[in-house]
Amino acid sequence: MSLIMTVLAITAALSTALAILSFWLPQMSPNQEKLSPYECGFDPLGSARLPFSLRFFLIAILFLLFDLEIALLLPLPWSNQLASPLLTFTWASAILLLLTIGLIYEWMQGGLEWAE
């Protein structure tokens, strides 16, 4: 039996054993304390289904986009080992220019202003 088949068999057996064990173990009896929601030590007042601010969502999406573009530039110091470091520098400059233009556009459109 190959090593991969052995690992798969052990994984399947362990997963099955743990799943069966979780059904056999006694479950804790729920009481009022365990059924009530706990939010930082305070009793929740009002509904938990409040409308979500779109501003938070936009800021999170902007953060993800700019963070991803910065992550694309992280391997840049190793570009001098490539056959054409000038081409890599040109592409990196284009990415930075695009990032800057996007930031200026969001700033001009008011996407970065928190208070209206």
Buried (B, 14 or more C-beta within 10 A) or exposed (E): EEEEEEEEEEEEEEEEEEEEEEEEEEEEEEEEEEEEEEEEEEEEEEEEEEEEEEEEEEBEEBEEBBEEBEEEBEEBEEBEEEEEEEEBEEBBEEBBEEBEEBBEEBEEEEBEEEEE
